[in-house]
Amino acid sequence: MNGFRRSRHVPRTDMDALFREVIARGPEAALPQNLPDKWLRAIVRDARKAAISGDRDLARSAMVLAFTLADATVDKAVLDERLPDCLASYQLALIEELIGRQTGIFPRQYSLSDIFA
């Protein structure tokens, strides 16, 4: 044995299931505190992988949810220029929620206006 952990294959996020289980329920369902653990972990994982590798395809799930949230709150003309900042805010909210669920310490609950302010 060489002492290295064997990397495990992590399947891609099932976007159809994400749509059925989260997005179809409306923008409020995509807020971090409303996401089931399964989706919160998958979306944070995808966002972190994308940040490390620069692969925008990996960030699809977070981007789809951010677009869904933005659709309900942001004027379409403003969305293009503000989307990178909004996506960064959403990713921070997701990570804070994940840490909160693991530690029991929740710094804040996010609303649509917090993410897209």
C-alpha positions as CSV (number, residue, x, y, z in Angstrom):
1,M,0.0,0.0,0.0
2,N,1.4,3.4,-1.0
3,G,-0.3,5.5,1.7
4,F,-2.3,7.6,-0.8
5,R,-6.1,7.6,-0.6
6,R,-7.7,6.4,-3.7
7,S,-9.8,9.1,-5.3
8,R,-13.4,8.3,-5.7
9,H,-15.5,9.3,-8.6
10,V,-18.1,11.8,-7.8
11,P,-21.0,11.8,-10.3
12,R,-22.0,15.0,-12.1
13,T,-25.0,16.8,-10.6
14,D,-28.2,15.6,-12.1
15,M,-29.7,18.8,-13.4
16,D,-33.0,17.2,-14.2
17,A,-33.4,16.1,-10.6
18,L,-32.3,19.5,-9.4
19,F,-35.0,21.1,-11.5
20,R,-37.7,18.7,-10.3
21,E,-36.7,18.8,-6.6
22,V,-35.7,22.4,-6.1
23,I,-36.1,24.8,-9.0
24,A,-39.7,23.8,-9.8
25,R,-40.7,24.8,-6.3
26,G,-39.7,28.4,-6.9
27,P,-37.0,30.9,-6.0
28,E,-37.4,30.6,-2.2
29,A,-36.7,26.8,-2.4
30,A,-33.2,27.6,-3.8
31,L,-32.2,29.7,-0.8
32,P,-29.4,27.9,1.1
33,Q,-31.5,27.4,4.3
34,N,-34.3,25.8,2.3
35,L,-32.1,23.3,0.3
36,P,-32.1,19.7,1.4
37,D,-28.6,18.5,2.6
38,K,-28.2,16.4,-0.6
39,W,-28.5,19.5,-2.8
40,L,-26.6,21.8,-0.6
41,R,-23.6,19.5,-0.5
42,A,-23.7,18.9,-4.3
43,I,-24.0,22.6,-5.2
44,V,-21.2,23.6,-2.8
45,R,-19.0,20.8,-4.2
46,D,-19.7,21.9,-7.8
47,A,-19.0,25.6,-7.0
48,R,-15.7,24.7,-5.2
49,K,-14.5,22.5,-8.0
50,A,-15.3,25.2,-10.5
51,A,-13.4,27.8,-8.5
52,I,-10.3,25.5,-8.3
53,S,-10.3,24.2,-11.8
54,G,-11.8,27.2,-13.6
55,D,-14.3,24.9,-15.2
56,R,-17.5,26.9,-15.6
57,D,-19.4,23.7,-16.5
58,L,-18.9,22.4,-13.0
59,A,-20.6,25.4,-11.5
60,R,-23.8,24.7,-13.5
61,S,-25.9,23.8,-10.5
62,A,-25.0,26.9,-8.6
63,M,-25.4,29.1,-11.7
64,V,-28.8,27.6,-12.5
65,L,-30.0,28.2,-9.0
66,A,-28.6,31.8,-9.0
67,F,-30.3,32.5,-12.3
68,T,-33.6,31.1,-10.8
69,L,-33.2,33.4,-7.8
70,A,-32.2,36.4,-9.9
71,D,-35.1,35.8,-12.2
72,A,-37.5,36.5,-9.3
73,T,-35.6,39.6,-8.0
74,V,-33.4,41.4,-10.5
75,D,-34.2,43.4,-13.6
76,K,-33.0,41.6,-16.7
77,A,-31.1,44.6,-17.9
78,V,-29.1,44.7,-14.7
79,L,-28.6,41.0,-14.4
80,D,-25.7,40.6,-16.9
81,E,-23.5,43.1,-15.2
82,R,-24.3,42.0,-11.7
83,L,-24.4,38.2,-12.1
84,P,-20.8,37.6,-11.1
85,D,-21.2,39.4,-7.8
86,C,-24.6,37.8,-7.2
87,L,-23.2,34.4,-7.9
88,A,-20.3,35.1,-5.5
89,S,-22.8,36.1,-2.8
90,Y,-24.9,33.0,-3.4
91,Q,-21.8,30.8,-3.1
92,L,-20.9,32.5,0.1
93,A,-24.4,31.9,1.4
94,L,-24.2,28.2,0.4
95,I,-20.9,27.7,2.2
96,E,-22.1,29.5,5.3
97,E,-25.2,27.3,5.4
98,L,-23.2,24.1,5.0
99,I,-20.8,25.2,7.8
100,G,-23.8,26.1,10.0
101,R,-25.4,22.7,9.5
102,Q,-22.1,21.0,10.5
103,T,-21.4,23.2,13.5
104,G,-24.8,24.4,14.7
105,I,-23.6,28.0,14.3
106,F,-25.5,30.0,11.6
107,P,-24.1,33.5,11.0
108,R,-27.3,34.6,9.1
109,Q,-30.3,33.5,7.1
110,Y,-30.2,34.8,3.6
111,S,-33.1,36.2,1.6
112,L,-33.4,36.9,-2.1
113,S,-32.6,40.5,-1.5
114,D,-29.4,39.7,0.4
115,I,-28.0,37.7,-2.5
116,F,-29.1,40.2,-5.2
117,A,-28.7,43.5,-3.4
